[in-house]
């Protein structure tokens, strides 16, 4: 498995956006549900809901719209802004990976073999 590069954006006033929140948004898009997305990432519905609420609060427009239960149950979907934030984040991540490729390769070359690293 190649080395992963993840980023976290630290905005003013303690507002953050990183790989975990983006993965939660992607899971909501895929599953159509906050609770199912939480299960994908081994988190409680409450934890997933709190993260969604936090993201909806830090951006000018909501990233996720929740639909309350009814005959078919509830659900959730990304808004256009939510899909755009995911795309922008993944685009930035890819550009950073490309820009830092030689440095990442040099760091990887200096790693101890996996069996040696575990015994230390």
SVG drawing of the C-alpha trace seen along z (x, -y; Angstrom):
<svg xmlns="http://www.w3.org/2000/svg" viewBox="-45 -33 62 42">
<polyline fill="none" stroke="black" stroke-width="0.4" points="0.0,0.0 1.5,-3.4 2.0,-6.0 -1.1,-8.1 -0.9,-11.8 -3.7,-13.4 -4.2,-17.1 -6.0,-19.0 -7.1,-22.6 -7.1,-24.6 -9.2,-27.7 -9.6,-30.5 -11.7,-30.2 -10.7,-26.5 -12.6,-25.4 -11.1,-22.3 -11.6,-20.1 -9.6,-17.0 -9.5,-13.5 -12.0,-12.0 -14.7,-14.6 -14.2,-14.3 -14.5,-10.5 -17.7,-10.9 -19.1,-13.1 -18.2,-10.6 -19.8,-7.8 -23.0,-9.9 -23.0,-10.4 -22.6,-6.6 -25.0,-5.3 -27.6,-8.1 -27.6,-8.0 -25.7,-9.7 -26.1,-6.6 -24.9,-4.2 -22.0,-6.5 -21.1,-6.5 -21.2,-2.7 -18.8,-2.6 -16.3,-4.5 -17.0,-2.7 -18.6,-5.7 -21.9,-6.2 -24.8,-8.0 -24.4,-10.8 -20.7,-11.3 -21.4,-11.3 -24.3,-13.7 -22.2,-16.0 -19.5,-16.1 -22.1,-16.8 -23.6,-19.5 -20.1,-21.0 -19.4,-21.0 -22.8,-22.5 -22.1,-25.3 -18.6,-26.2 -19.5,-26.7 -21.7,-29.5 -24.2,-26.9 -24.9,-23.4 -22.9,-20.5 -25.4,-17.8 -29.2,-17.8 -30.9,-15.4 -34.4,-14.1 -36.5,-13.1 -38.0,-9.7 -41.3,-8.8 -42.9,-5.7 -39.6,-5.0 -37.4,-6.2 -35.0,-9.2 -31.9,-9.8 -29.2,-12.3 -27.6,-13.7 -24.8,-16.0 -25.8,-19.4 -24.1,-20.9 -21.7,-22.7 -21.0,-19.5 -20.0,-17.7 -17.9,-20.8 -16.0,-20.8 -15.2,-17.1 -14.0,-17.6 -11.9,-20.7 -10.4,-18.8 -9.5,-15.7 -8.1,-17.9 -5.9,-19.8 -4.8,-16.4 -3.8,-15.1 -1.9,-18.3 0.0,-18.2 0.9,-14.6 2.2,-15.4 4.1,-18.4 5.8,-16.5 6.4,-13.2 10.2,-13.4 10.3,-14.3 7.8,-11.5 9.9,-9.1 13.1,-10.2 11.4,-9.8 10.1,-6.3 13.6,-5.3 14.8,-6.0 12.1,-3.9 13.2,-0.8 11.9,2.5 8.4,3.2 9.6,6.1 12.4,4.0 10.1,1.1 7.7,3.3 10.4,4.8 11.9,1.5"/>
</svg>
